[in-house]
Amino acid sequence: MEYVELPKIELHAHLTGSISRQALHEIWLRKKETGNTDLDDPLVVMPEVLTDFLNDGVCYLELRTTPRNTPQLSAEQYIATLVDTISLFESENPQLHTRLILSIDRRHTPEQAASTLELALKYRNQGVVGLDLCGDPTARPNGEISIFTPVFEEANTKGLGITVHFAEAEASGSEEELSTLLSWKPGRLGHVIWEGEDTKKEIARRGLCLELCLSCNVKADMVIGGFEGHHFGHWREVEGPKISLSTDDVGVFGSPLSNEYRLVAQHFGLDRQAICDLASQPIDGIFGGDQEKERLRRLMWTR
């Protein structure tokens, strides 16, 4: 099967982790020639990342990043530069539509989280579509992430999409934490590794979209049993949830989205029809709106 040519949707990709080794090397060489070795410049990094996803057959991308100050840019200038760069890239490469998700780190203060929400709302009409909770899963264990509840409740009330890193590690898989995360009414969950049976049933009941990152989970030893033991095998048999295969950090794990589809075909015996069906599953889980969903339904292969 033509896994690169297959139209694909990527919903769980971190900007800084999506810079390929080759792109990083080329950027470094160009910067070195000018005497500037700062790799935080989104004007340089973002086009390289988008080009890699485009060349891998991705037709819709939700890229996540944590707003931050750099030596050259404030957090807001950083986001403004990203949305402008995405807009320019899309005007020249209309086959790839890209949206931004702003990430709140578990180690952030409530004030920092509120500032990220403010930026998301300010730039929502320029390509920012949602909020994410990410970061060290050992930070704020046992439900302490409830300090972010007001921010995510406001995001939900104001129509932003919500996705969270969910039961990513044992430390972040307590019933208290997962109950808090689900109370935020997320549309998507990332990783979904350490949840209990009752939580599995609730996920199925809600029909949530699950961002599953096989290579990341296997190569980082987040799951046992290798690819064959990955929980993709469980969720593909459960009625209700939709699966969105994702790369997480393609620059780190070296597995583009086309390869993630190749891996599930290889290890779980999916035929061409099953792969096409799987590639379409994330459509209703995107945060990009109904018009974008219709575009994707027209693009995706049916067989």
C-alpha positions in Angstrom: 0.0 0.0 0.0 1.1 3.6 -0.7 1.4 4.8 2.9 3.0 8.1 2.0 0.4 8.9 -0.7 -2.4 7.9 1.7 -4.1 11.2 2.9 -3.5 11.4 6.6 -4.5 13.5 9.6 -2.0 14.3 12.4 -3.5 15.5 15.7 -0.7 14.9 18.3 2.6 16.4 17.2 4.8 18.8 19.3 6.5 21.5 17.3 9.9 21.3 18.9 9.9 17.5 18.7 8.9 17.4 15.1 12.1 18.9 13.7 13.8 16.0 11.9 17.5 15.4 12.4 18.1 16.3 8.8 16.2 19.5 9.0 17.9 20.4 12.3 21.3 19.8 10.7 20.4 21.9 7.6 19.1 24.7 9.8 22.2 24.6 12.0 24.4 24.9 8.9 22.5 27.9 7.5 22.5 29.6 10.9 26.2 28.9 11.5 27.0 30.7 8.2 25.3 33.8 9.5 26.9 33.5 12.9 23.5 33.0 14.5 23.1 29.6 16.1 19.8 30.2 17.9 17.4 27.4 16.8 14.3 29.0 18.5 13.4 31.1 15.4 9.9 29.9 14.3 10.4 31.6 10.9 13.1 29.0 10.3 11.9 26.0 12.1 8.2 26.0 11.2 8.5 25.8 7.4 10.9 22.8 7.8 8.4 21.0 10.0 5.5 21.7 7.8 7.4 20.6 4.7 8.2 17.3 6.3 4.5 16.6 7.2 3.4 17.7 3.7 5.9 15.4 2.0 4.7 12.5 4.2 1.1 12.9 2.8 -0.4 14.7 5.8 -3.4 16.9 4.6 -4.5 18.2 8.0 -2.2 18.9 11.0 -2.8 20.2 14.5 0.6 21.2 15.8 1.0 21.9 19.5 3.4 24.3 21.2 3.9 26.0 24.5 3.9 29.8 24.3 7.3 31.0 25.6 9.6 33.9 25.5 12.7 33.6 23.4 15.7 35.9 23.3 14.1 37.6 20.3 10.4 37.3 20.9 7.8 37.5 23.6 5.4 34.6 24.1 2.7 36.5 22.1 5.1 37.5 19.4 6.2 33.8 19.2 2.6 32.7 18.6 1.9 35.6 16.2 5.0 34.6 14.2 3.8 31.0 14.1 0.4 31.7 12.8 1.8 34.1 10.2 4.3 31.5 9.0 1.6 28.8 8.8 -0.7 31.2 6.8 2.1 31.9 4.3 3.0 28.2 4.0 -0.6 27.3 3.4 -1.0 29.9 0.7 1.9 28.3 -1.1 1.0 24.7 -0.3 -2.9 24.6 0.0 -3.0 20.8 0.2 -1.8 21.0 3.9 -4.0 22.8 6.3 -2.4 23.5 9.7 -3.8 24.6 13.0 -2.2 25.4 16.3 -2.9 24.0 19.8 -1.4 25.9 22.7 0.0 23.7 25.5 -0.2 24.3 29.2 2.7 22.6 31.0 1.7 20.7 34.2 4.5 22.6 36.0 3.0 26.0 35.1 1.3 28.2 37.6 -2.4 29.0 37.3 -1.4 32.5 36.1 0.7 31.1 33.3 -2.1 28.8 32.3 -4.5 31.7 32.2 -2.1 33.7 30.0 -1.9 30.7 27.6 -5.7 30.7 27.4 -5.8 34.4 26.8 -3.4 33.9 23.8 -5.5 31.0 22.5 -8.6 33.1 22.6 -6.9 36.1 21.0 -5.6 34.1 18.1 -8.5 31.7 17.7 -9.5 33.3 14.4 -6.0 33.1 13.0 -5.5 29.4 13.4 -5.4 28.6 17.1 -8.0 25.9 17.7 -7.4 24.5 21.2 -5.6 23.9 24.5 -3.5 21.0 25.6 -2.2 19.8 29.0 1.3 18.3 28.7 4.6 18.1 30.5 6.3 15.9 33.0 3.7 13.4 34.1 5.2 13.2 37.6 4.5 16.9 38.2 1.3 17.6 40.2 0.3 14.0 40.8 -2.9 12.6 42.4 -5.3 15.1 41.0 -3.3 18.2 41.8 -3.8 19.3 38.2 -7.2 20.5 39.4 -5.6 23.9 39.8 -6.0 24.3 36.0 -9.7 23.4 36.1 -11.0 27.1 35.9 -8.8 27.7 32.8 -10.0 24.5 30.9 -13.6 25.1 31.9 -13.4 28.6 30.5 -11.8 27.3 27.3 -14.6 24.8 27.0 -17.2 27.4 27.6 -15.7 29.6 24.9 -15.6 26.9 22.3 -11.9 26.0 22.2 -11.0 22.4 21.6 -9.5 20.5 24.6 -7.0 17.7 24.4 -5.0 16.3 27.3 -2.1 14.0 27.8 -4.0 11.3 29.6 -2.7 8.4 31.8 0.6 8.8 30.0 2.5 7.3 32.9 1.7 5.5 36.1 2.3 8.8 38.0 -0.4 10.5 36.1 -2.9 7.7 36.0 -4.6 8.0 39.4 -8.4 7.9 39.5 -8.4 11.4 41.0 -6.4 12.9 38.1 -8.2 11.1 35.3 -11.6 12.1 36.8 -10.4 15.7 36.9 -9.2 15.6 33.3 -12.5 14.1 32.1 -14.4 16.8 34.0 -12.9 19.3 31.6 -14.9 17.6 28.8 -11.9 17.0 26.4 -12.6 16.1 22.9 -9.4 14.1 22.6 -7.1 12.1 24.9 -3.4 11.6 24.2 -1.5 8.3 24.9 -4.1 6.6 27.2 -1.9 4.0 28.8 -2.5 3.7 32.5 -6.2 4.1 32.9 -8.3 1.5 34.8 -11.3 -0.4 33.5 -13.9 2.0 34.7 -12.2 4.8 32.9 -11.9 2.7 29.8 -15.7 2.3 29.9 -16.3 6.0 30.3 -14.0 6.8 27.4 -16.0 4.3 25.3 -19.3 5.8 26.5 -18.2 9.3 25.5 -16.8 8.1 22.1 -13.7 10.2 22.5 -11.0 10.5 19.9 -7.7 8.9 21.1 -4.3 10.1 19.9 -2.2 6.9 19.9 1.5 7.2 19.3 2.9 3.7 18.8 6.5 4.4 18.0 6.8 6.9 20.8 5.3 4.6 23.4 7.3 1.5 22.3 10.7 3.3 21.8 10.4 5.2 25.1 9.4 2.0 27.0 6.1 3.5 28.0 4.3 0.2 27.2 5.2 -3.5 27.5 5.0 -6.1 24.8 6.4 -4.0 21.9 4.2 -3.1 19.0 2.1 -6.2 19.2 1.3 -5.5 22.9 0.4 -1.8 22.2 -3.1 -0.8 23.4 -4.0 0.1 19.8 -5.0 -3.5 19.7 -7.5 -3.0 22.5 -9.0 0.2 21.3 -9.5 -0.8 17.7 -12.0 -3.5 18.9 -14.0 -1.1 21.1 -17.1 0.5 19.7 -17.3 4.2 20.2 -13.9 5.8 20.4 -12.1 7.0 17.3 -8.4 6.4 16.9 -6.0 9.0 15.5 -2.6 7.5 14.8 0.0 10.2 15.7 3.8 10.8 15.8 4.2 12.8 19.0 7.8 13.7 18.3 8.8 12.5 14.9 12.2 14.2 15.1 13.0 12.2 18.2 11.5 8.8 17.3 12.2 8.9 13.6 8.8 7.5 12.5 6.7 9.7 10.2 2.9 9.2 10.2 3.1 7.1 7.1 5.3 4.6 9.0 2.8 4.5 11.9 0.2 3.3 9.5 2.7 0.8 8.1 3.4 -0.5 11.6 -0.2 -1.1 12.5 -0.8 -2.9 9.2 2.3 -5.1 9.9 1.7 -5.8 13.6 -2.1 -6.0 13.7 -2.9 -7.4 10.2 -4.8 -4.5 8.8 -5.6 -4.7 5.1 -5.9 -1.8 2.7 -9.6 -1.2 3.5 -9.0 -1.2 7.2 -6.1 1.3 6.8 -8.3 3.6 4.7 -11.0 3.4 7.4 -8.5 4.0 10.1 -7.1 7.1 8.3 -10.6 8.6 8.3 -11.4 8.0 11.9 -9.9 11.3 13.2 -12.1 13.5 11.0 -14.7 14.1 13.7 -12.0 14.6 16.3 -10.4 17.6 14.7 -10.8 21.1 16.2 -10.7 22.8 12.8 -14.5 23.1 12.3 -17.2 21.6 10.1 -15.9 23.1 6.8 -12.6 21.4 7.3 -14.2 18.1 8.2 -16.1 18.2 4.9 -12.9 18.9 3.0 -11.2 15.9 4.7 -14.2 13.6 3.9 -13.7 14.5 0.2 -9.9 13.9 0.4 -9.7 10.6 2.3 -9.4 7.3 0.4 -12.4 5.1 0.8 -10.7 1.9 -0.4 
